[in-house]
Amino acid sequence: MQNRPLKKPDPAFLKWFSRIFSLLRKEFGEVVTPLHFQKDYELAIAVILSAQCTDERVNQVTPALFKTFSTLESFANANVLELEKLIFSTGFYHNKAKSIQGFAKKLLNDFDGELPKTIEELITLPGFGRKTANVVLSEVHGLVEGIVVDTHVNRISKVLGLTTKSDPVQVEKDLMALLPEKYWRDISLYLIFLGRKSCKAYRRFCEECILKKDCPSSSVVKGA
């Protein structure tokens, strides 16, 4: 994936986005992933579970899951029915259980149990796409090679006029081309939190939004 824009973004755009980012930082402060984990591989499993599921629900499920399967080896050798029972409430539990067990086996067999440090290697793991790989790189290794695009980031990027695409990979490409790399990690988390607070999927609460005077899609009259 192209990591750098072919030409510099417009200075007026950068000024506008800098203000957007500053407002989000003022609202949400220093941000970390909302998923709970203690071991590196636990974060990867939590992100796999988060597909089509809220982080809150995942955080309710993982304490019992990580207590029952306390090592990577135990996940690799898990009774699939027991694993499915523990993750049932996250949805798509058949596929997720298969991905989790496959992830554990491949991580042990091909990477000595250590999460690799490149997107190219990470996406070879079962259950991994660019979203999961970007989360792991950022939160485990402190590396930023892309932008995490979940449903909130995908939706709000269009609301802000940053993309017209719907495919997460294409949205990520557009964002990476527009935004300086210094914004890549935090903007994802900020948009996720904004999506939970005011810019919701079923309705945008523009009057309550910190970006109401700067968002091109805001229903608030500018200058009011």
C-alpha positions as CSV (number, residue, x, y, z in Angstrom):
1,M,0.0,0.0,0.0
2,Q,1.2,3.5,-0.9
3,N,2.3,5.1,2.4
4,R,2.9,8.6,1.1
5,P,0.8,11.0,-0.9
6,L,2.0,11.7,-4.5
7,K,1.7,15.4,-3.8
8,K,1.4,17.6,-0.7
9,P,-2.2,18.1,0.6
10,D,-3.6,21.6,0.2
11,P,-2.4,23.9,3.0
12,A,-6.0,25.0,3.7
13,F,-7.0,21.4,4.1
14,L,-4.1,20.8,6.5
15,K,-5.1,23.8,8.6
16,W,-8.7,22.6,8.7
17,F,-7.7,19.1,9.7
18,S,-5.2,20.3,12.3
19,R,-8.2,22.2,13.9
20,I,-10.3,19.1,13.7
21,F,-7.6,17.0,15.3
22,S,-7.0,19.6,18.1
23,L,-10.7,19.6,18.9
24,L,-10.8,15.8,19.1
25,R,-7.7,15.8,21.3
26,K,-9.2,18.4,23.6
27,E,-12.4,16.3,23.9
28,F,-10.9,12.8,24.3
29,G,-7.3,13.5,25.5
30,E,-4.6,10.8,25.3
31,V,-6.2,7.7,23.9
32,V,-5.4,4.0,24.2
33,T,-7.2,1.0,22.7
34,P,-10.4,0.3,24.7
35,L,-9.9,-3.4,24.4
36,H,-8.6,-5.0,27.7
37,F,-5.6,-7.3,27.5
38,Q,-2.5,-8.3,29.4
39,K,-0.5,-10.4,27.0
40,D,0.3,-9.4,23.4
41,Y,-1.6,-12.2,21.8
42,E,-4.6,-11.5,23.9
43,L,-5.0,-8.1,22.1
44,A,-5.0,-9.9,18.8
45,I,-7.7,-12.3,19.9
46,A,-9.7,-9.4,21.3
47,V,-9.5,-7.6,17.9
48,I,-10.6,-10.8,16.1
49,L,-13.6,-10.9,18.5
50,S,-14.4,-7.3,17.9
51,A,-15.5,-7.9,14.3
52,Q,-19.2,-7.0,14.1
53,C,-19.2,-6.6,17.9
54,T,-18.8,-3.8,20.3
55,D,-15.6,-3.4,22.4
56,E,-17.7,-3.4,25.5
57,R,-19.1,-6.8,24.7
58,V,-15.6,-8.1,23.9
59,N,-14.4,-6.8,27.3
60,Q,-17.2,-8.7,29.0
61,V,-16.2,-11.9,27.3
62,T,-12.4,-11.9,27.5
63,P,-11.9,-12.3,31.2
64,A,-13.5,-15.7,31.3
65,L,-12.0,-16.6,27.9
66,F,-8.4,-15.7,29.0
67,K,-8.8,-17.5,32.3
68,T,-10.0,-20.7,30.7
69,F,-7.4,-20.5,27.9
70,S,-4.4,-19.0,29.7
71,T,-1.7,-19.7,27.2
72,L,-1.3,-19.5,23.5
73,E,-0.8,-23.3,23.5
74,S,-4.1,-23.8,25.2
75,F,-5.9,-21.8,22.4
76,A,-4.1,-23.8,19.8
77,N,-5.3,-27.1,21.4
78,A,-8.7,-25.8,22.5
79,N,-11.9,-27.8,22.5
80,V,-13.7,-25.8,19.8
81,L,-17.1,-26.3,21.3
82,E,-15.9,-24.9,24.6
83,L,-14.2,-22.0,22.8
84,E,-17.4,-21.3,20.9
85,K,-19.5,-21.3,24.0
86,L,-17.3,-18.7,25.7
87,I,-17.3,-16.3,22.7
88,F,-20.9,-17.0,21.6
89,S,-22.2,-13.5,22.6
90,T,-19.8,-11.7,20.3
91,G,-21.5,-13.2,17.2
92,F,-20.2,-15.2,14.3
93,Y,-18.7,-17.5,16.9
94,H,-18.1,-20.4,14.6
95,N,-15.8,-18.4,12.3
96,K,-14.2,-16.5,15.2
97,A,-13.4,-19.7,17.0
98,K,-11.8,-21.2,13.9
99,S,-9.8,-18.0,13.3
100,I,-8.6,-17.8,16.9
101,Q,-7.4,-21.4,17.0
102,G,-5.8,-21.0,13.6
103,F,-4.1,-17.8,14.7
104,A,-2.7,-19.5,17.8
105,K,-1.4,-22.5,15.8
106,K,0.2,-20.4,13.1
107,L,1.7,-17.9,15.6
108,L,3.3,-20.8,17.5
109,N,4.5,-22.8,14.4
110,D,5.6,-20.0,12.2
111,F,6.6,-17.1,14.5
112,D,7.6,-18.9,17.8
113,G,4.6,-17.4,19.5
114,E,5.8,-13.8,18.9
115,L,3.6,-11.3,17.0
116,P,5.5,-10.2,13.9
117,K,6.4,-6.6,13.3
118,T,5.2,-6.1,9.7
119,I,1.8,-5.9,8.1
120,E,2.8,-8.3,5.4
121,E,3.6,-11.0,8.0
122,L,0.7,-10.2,10.3
123,I,-2.0,-10.5,7.6
124,T,-0.8,-14.1,7.0
125,L,-2.3,-15.0,10.4
126,P,-5.9,-16.4,10.4
127,G,-8.4,-13.8,11.3
128,F,-6.1,-10.9,10.4
129,G,-6.8,-8.2,7.9
130,R,-5.2,-4.7,7.8
131,K,-7.4,-3.5,10.6
132,T,-6.2,-6.1,13.1
133,A,-2.6,-5.9,11.8
134,N,-2.6,-2.1,12.3
135,V,-3.9,-2.4,15.8
136,V,-1.3,-4.9,16.8
137,L,1.6,-3.0,15.2
138,S,0.5,0.2,17.0
139,E,-0.5,-1.1,20.4
140,V,2.0,-3.9,20.8
141,H,5.1,-2.7,18.8
142,G,4.6,1.0,18.8
143,L,4.8,1.0,15.0
144,V,2.5,2.9,12.6
145,E,2.3,1.7,9.1
146,G,-1.3,2.5,8.3
147,I,-4.6,3.7,9.7
148,V,-7.1,1.4,11.5
149,V,-10.4,1.6,9.7
150,D,-13.4,0.2,11.6
151,T,-17.1,0.9,11.0
152,H,-16.9,4.2,12.9
153,V,-13.8,5.4,11.1
154,N,-15.2,4.3,7.8
155,R,-18.5,6.2,8.4
156,I,-17.1,9.4,9.9
157,S,-14.4,9.7,7.3
158,K,-17.2,10.1,4.7
159,V,-19.1,12.5,7.0
160,L,-15.9,14.7,7.2
161,G,-15.4,14.5,3.4
162,L,-12.1,12.6,3.7
163,T,-13.3,9.9,1.4
164,T,-16.2,8.8,-0.8
165,K,-15.2,5.1,-0.6
166,S,-16.8,2.3,1.5
167,D,-14.3,-0.5,1.2
168,P,-12.1,-0.2,4.4
169,V,-8.8,-0.8,2.4
170,Q,-9.7,2.0,0.0
171,V,-10.7,4.3,2.9
172,E,-7.4,3.7,4.5
173,K,-5.6,4.5,1.3
174,D,-7.4,7.8,1.0
175,L,-6.7,8.7,4.6
176,M,-3.1,7.9,4.3
177,A,-2.7,10.0,1.2
178,L,-4.4,13.0,2.8
179,L,-3.1,12.9,6.4
180,P,0.5,13.4,7.7
181,E,1.7,10.3,9.4
182,K,1.8,12.0,12.8
183,Y,-2.0,11.8,12.8
184,W,-2.4,8.1,11.7
185,R,-2.6,6.4,15.1
186,D,-4.7,8.7,17.1
187,I,-7.2,9.8,14.5
188,S,-8.6,6.3,14.3
189,L,-9.2,6.2,18.1
190,Y,-10.6,9.7,18.1
191,L,-13.1,8.9,15.4
192,I,-14.1,5.7,17.2
193,F,-14.8,7.6,20.4
194,L,-16.7,10.3,18.4
195,G,-18.8,7.7,16.8
196,R,-19.8,6.3,20.1
197,K,-20.5,9.7,21.6
198,S,-22.3,11.8,19.0
199,C,-21.7,10.8,15.4
200,K,-23.7,7.6,15.6
201,A,-24.6,5.3,12.8
202,Y,-28.4,5.6,13.3
203,R,-28.3,9.4,13.8
204,R,-25.8,12.2,14.0
205,F,-26.2,14.4,17.1
206,C,-24.6,17.4,15.5
207,E,-25.7,19.9,18.2
208,E,-23.7,17.9,20.8
209,C,-20.7,17.3,18.6
210,I,-17.3,19.0,19.2
211,L,-16.9,19.4,15.4
212,K,-20.3,21.0,14.8
213,K,-18.8,24.2,13.4
214,D,-16.1,22.6,11.3
215,C,-17.7,19.4,9.9
216,P,-18.9,19.8,6.3
217,S,-21.9,17.5,7.0
218,S,-23.0,19.3,10.2
219,S,-26.7,20.3,10.5
220,V,-25.6,23.2,12.7
221,V,-25.7,26.6,10.9
222,K,-22.1,27.8,10.6
223,G,-21.5,31.0,12.5
224,A,-24.6,30.6,14.7
